[in-house]
Amino acid sequence: MSSTRRKRSNRADGYVGILAVDIHFPENGSLKDKRQFLRGLKANLIRKFGASVAEVGYHELWQRTRLILSLSSSSCSELEQSLGRMVGFIERRDCQLSTVQKEIIKMERD
């Protein structure tokens, strides 16, 4: 039996970008206000960028939250640009970003 194998290229099969952002709401007065703001922000990030979004920290604090956002793409440069646009989108809202961490993971076939 003979099998034909394709030569493996150095290209990645895809990339996953992850953002962790800490957001401060200096003008916020209640958990209800925070949750209302986050519902809208998360919906817009999902709709505009196709991001996955999860609130992962500071659930009971009404002036602070931590979000994890993720995107995937076949192009690293396209992913970098999209992550940057997401940060800019959040910065233009009625809040302050106190921390932004970014990681891009290169996914390859075994």
N, C-alpha and C positions, 0 to 999 in steps of 0.2 A: 504494500500500500504506500502510495506516495501522497504527501500533503504539500500544498503550496502555502507558504506563510508570507504574509505581507511584512515588509520591512517596517519596523517601528520608527515613526518620525519623532523628532524632538518637540513637536507641538503638544500642548496640553489638550485634553478633551474638553476642558472647561475650567471656569474659575468661580469661586464663591467669595463674595465680599461680605464682611461683617462689620457693622458699626455698633459701638456701645456709646451711648450719649447720656450724660447727666444733665438734666434740665431743671432750672430754677424759675419759679413763678413769683417774682417779688410782689406783684400786685394782687395775687390770689388770696381770697378770704375764706375758702372752705374746701373740704374734700369734694363736695358736689361740683363746685366750679372747676376744680382740677380734673375731675373725671369727665366733665362735659368737654373741656378743652382737649383732653387726650382722645376722646372718641372721634372728634373731628380731625385731629392731627393724624391719627392712625388711619382713618378712612382715606384721607387725602394722600398719604404716603403709599398706601396700597393701590389706589386708583391711578395716581400720576406716575409712579415708578415701578409698580408691580412688586413692591417690597413685602417681605414678611416682617411683622412688627410684634414685639412682646414687651409688656411692662414687667420688669424683673426686679425692681427695687423701690424702696421708700413708699410702699403702698398706702400706708396710713399717715404719711406726711402731706399736708395740703399745699406746701410750696416747693416740693421737690419730687422728681421721679428719675428713674433710670430705664432707658429703653434699649433693647437690642434689635437691630434691623439687619436684614440680610437680603442679598440679591445674587443672582447667578447670571453668567454670560459666557459666551465662547471667546470673547475678546477681553484681555486684561485692560487695555487702554479704555475701551468702552465702559467697563466696570468701574475703573478709577473715576471717569467723568461722572457717571451716574451717582456714585457715592458722594462726590463733591457737590453735585446738584442737590442731593438730599440734605446735606448739612446746611447748604445755603437756604433751602426751603424752610428748614426748622428755624434758622437764625432770623428769618423775616417774620416770624410769628411773634406774638406777645409773650415772649419768654427769653431766658438767657441760657446759653449753653455754657456749662461750667467745665465739662470734660468731654472730649471726643477721642475715642480709640478706634483705630481702623486696622483690619487685617484682611489680607487677600490670600486665599488658599488655592493653589494650583492642583487641579484634579487630573490624574492620569489613569489610563487603563492599565491594569496589571499585565 
